[in-house]
Amino acid sequence: MYYMILAAMITNANPDSLPMPMPMIIESYVSLEKCRDGLVLAREYENFKLIKHLMFGKSAVKQYGEEGVTLLFCVKDMRSV
């Protein structure tokens, strides 16, 4: 099982700004390939750009403002069945 995760990141944190939301699961998929297909769909419908992130692999990113991004990426569920 793979999950698509949505996370927000800031490059220049302001101590007076509101805290960033915690990463959350958006969708679950039976395979990594299906999850990556979901990233492509997110790019088409939500103005995300596909990238290859050094830590998260194939991802979709959307810039907001000058200081942050919203990132979609796939993770494998490593819990025991």
PyMOL commands that set and color helices and strands:
alter all, ss='L'
color gray80, all
select helices_A, chain A and resi 32-46
alter helices_A, ss='H'
color red, helices_A
select strands_A, chain A and resi 2-10+24-29+49-53+57-64+68-76
alter strands_A, ss='S'
color yellow, strands_A
deselect
rebuild
show_as cartoon
